[in-house]
Amino acid sequence: MFLQQPCGIKSSTGVKALKEHYVKLSELLKSVIEIAHESGQVILNIYQQGHFTKTVKSDNTPVTSADIAAHKLMIKRLSILTPNIPVLSEEDTSVPFYLRKQWQRYWLVDPLDGTQEFIAGSGDFATIIALVENNRPVMGVIYGPVSGVLYYATKGHGAWKIIATSEKIRLSTLKHSDTMLSFSIAISRRQDISAITERLDPRREYDLVPLGSAALKSCLVAEGTVDCYLSLGPTGEWDTAATQCIVEESGGCILDMTLSPLSYNERDSLKNPNFIVLGDTSLPWQEIVRLEL
């Protein structure tokens, strides 16, 4: 079984203060969900109109006018909501490490996760907002504007899903016996399949489920639709912070290839290592997936 490091805040006043803090997070959640919806609507309007500009950033990844519009709205609304909490966005990572490493609490956002899918017209993209405290996410909100699906969690209060105007559903990962021989694995729609299959135990069977947005793939694990998500290739901390809170609150975990939970704002680089999102943490994943080649 994989043991997770606790994520949350350091408190000198004990468990009671910790619980009170997480209640306050839940009170903040409503406004954050509204900001995610507003940002998603900005993206959706541009997407449906089909008129947007596209450029290539210095890291050779695309950015569109929809990314920038959602970024500006998020920064403005979060700064009004919590003036004393800084915001770090994928579209503005210029804050040097020597400054941001002093942040004990900050918003980490990806205004448009799945920009390539937005450009391709697949609809598999989302807007992401996370609150990080002491290098661990304690709140996560993910909204897919095309599908209308909303995922969210706060530390200690479970993970939830809402589709359009339907009732909210509490998320729980899939659980299996250790003799399970067939697994469903979420992968990137643009992933080299052979890079995935060469890591899988050939004695078992696998159903590979392709999707665009990294965040939405992780949420498939959280809701029990797939068993795991294997991410090979470049991602940023903004891609995983919100989903890490959601996955952990649903009973799973997100680990790097050394089986350690991802952490945030602890390095000069904001790039993630390769990682795996697991639903049933009791399974012998070291045998099912070769993490290191």
N, C-alpha and C positions, 0 to 999 in steps of 0.2 A: 504493500500500500504506500502511496506517496503522501508524505506529511507536508502540509503547507505551513509556511511561516505566517503568523497572524498579521493581518493588515489592519491599520487603524491609527489611533493617536496614543501618545504617551500621556498618562494621567497620574498625577500625584494624589488625587483624591479618591482613587479606587473605582470599583465597578459602578457605583451609583452615578458618579460624574460622567463615566463613559456612556452609560445608558442615556443620561440626560442629553449628552452631546449628540448622540445618534437620533434622538427624538427631534432635535433642532434641525438636523440634516433632512429629516423627513418633511419638516415644515417648509424648508427651502426648496424641496423637490418640485412642488407644484409650479413654481415660477420657472424653474429650469426646463421642465417639460414644455411650458408655453414658449420658451425661447427656441427649443428644438423644433417645435411645430412651425413657428414663424420663419425660422431659417429654412426649414424644409419647403415651406410654401414659396419662398423666394426662388429656391432652386427649381421647384416644380413649374413655376410660371415660365422661367427661362427655358426649361426642358420642353414644355409643351409648345412654346412659340417656335422653338428650333433655331433661334437666332442668338448666337453667342460667339465670343472671340476665344481663341485658343493660342497659348504660347507654351514654350518649353522652359522649365526652370533650370537652374544651374546643375541640379542632380539628374538632369535628363528625363524628368517626369513632367507630364502635361499639367497645365493649370488653365482653367477657363474663367470667363467673366462670372459664371455662376458660383465658382469657388470663392472668388473675391467678394461678391455681393453678400454671400452668406457669412463670410468671415467678418466683414464690416458690421453686419447686424449683430452677430454674436458678441463681438468685442464691446459694442455700444451697450447692448442690453445687460450683459454680465457685469460691466463696469458700473452701471447704474444700480443693479441689484445688490452687488457686494463691492463697494468702492475700495475696500481695503484688501481685497484678494486679487492678486495679479492674474492675468490671462495669458497662456501660451498657446498659440495656434500653429497648425502646420504651415499656414500662409504667412507667419511672421515668427521666425525662430532666431531673430537677431540678438536676443538677450544673451550676453555672454555667461558662461557657466559660473564664473566667480560671483556673479550677482544672483543668478537664479538658484544656486545651491543653498542660498540663505533662506529660500522660501520654505516655510514649514507647511504652507497651505496655498494651493493655486488651482486655477481651472486649466485643464488640458483639453483642447478641442480640435476636432477635424471637421471643418465646415462642410466638406463634401468627400466622404469616403467612397472611393470607387469612381474616380474621375474618368478613367478609361471607359468604364461602363456607361457613364453619362454621355460621353462622346459617341460611343457605339450605339446608343439608344436602347440598351437592354433593360433599363429600369432598375438594375441591381446596384443601387447606391443608397447611401444613408448620410445623415448628419449626426455627429457624435459630440457629447459633452461629458467630461469626467471631472470630479473633484478629487484631488490628490492631497493626502495629508501624510507628512513624514514618510514620503517616498512610496506610499501605498494608496491605491484608489479606494475611496469610501463612498462614492456615488457614481453611478453610470446611467446615462440616458442615450438611447439610440433610436432614431426615427427614420423609417423608410418612406419618403414622401409619395412614391408611386403606389406602393401597396397599402399605405396608411398604417403599417404595423409599428407599434411602439414597444420597446423593451426598456425596462428601468429597474434599478436596485439601489438601495442604500444599505450600508453595512449594518448587519444585525436585524434587518427587516425583510429579508427574502428578496427574490427576483420575480418580476411580473411582466406579463405581455398583454397588450390591448390591441385588438384589430378593429380599426375604424371606430365605431361607436359601441362595440360589444363590451360585455362585462370583462373585467380583468381576470387573467388566468395566472395562478402561481406556477412558476417554472420549477421543473425538477428533471435532473439528468436521468438517462437510461441506466438501469442496473442489470447486471448479468451474473450468471454463474461463471466460475473460473474455467469451465470446460467449453465455453462459448467458442465456436469455430468460424462464425461469420460476423463481419463488422461493417458498418457504414462509416465512410470517412469523407468529410467535406474537404474539397480542394479548390484552388483557384481555377477559374475558367481559363485563365491564360497560363496555367502551370504546365511545364513539361511533365507529362504523365509518367515517363520512365524514371524521373527523379523521385517520384513518390513510390512507384511499385518496387524499385530496387531496395527500398528500405523495409518492405513488408514481408512477414514470415510466409513463405510459400505453402505452408501446411494449412493455412486458413484461407477463407474466401472473403472478398471485399467488394462492397458496392461503393464506387467513387461518385460523390455528389458534387458537381461543379457549380460554383456561384461566383459572383463578382466581388462585392464588398467584403473585406476581411472581417469587419464587425458583424455583419449578418451571418457569416459562416460560423463564427464563434457562438452566436445566439442560437444557431441550430443545435449545437451541443447542449446549451443551457436548457432548451425546451424539450430535449430528448428526441429530436428528429433524427440525429446522427450520433454515433458513438464518440467520434473525435474529429478534430480538424488539425491537419498537419500543414504548417506554414514554412515553406522554404523560399528564401529570397527576401528582398528588401521590404521592410515595413518600419514605421516610426512608432514612438511611444504613444502618440495620439491615436494610433490604430487599435491599441489594445487596452488602454487604461479603463475605459468605461466597460468594455466587455469583460475584463478581469473581475470587476466587482460583480457583474451580473452572473458570470459563470460560477464564481465562488459562492455566491448566495444561493445558487441553484443546486449546489452539491458537487461541483466539479472544480477544476483548477487549470491554470495556464502555466506551463513550465518551459524553461529553456532546455537545451539538449543535455544539460548537466542535471536535470530534474530539480532545478531551483525555480521558485516563482519569479516572474518578471518584476523588476523594480523600476522606479521612475526618478528622474532628475538626480542621478548619482554619478553621471559621467558627462564628459564634455560632449560626446556624441549623443544624439537623440534617436539613433537607429536601434531597432530591436535585433537581437540574435534570432536565428531560426527558433521556432517554438512549436509546441503541441498543446492543443486544448483537449482536455480529457473529461468525459462524463463520469464513468464509474472508475474512481481512483483505486479501487481494490483489485482491479485486474492486473495481470502480469504484463504491463505494457512494454517492459524491457525486452520481452520475448516476442511480442506482437509487432513492434516497430523498432527497427535498428536506429537509434537516435544519432549515433556517430558512425560515419563510414570511414 
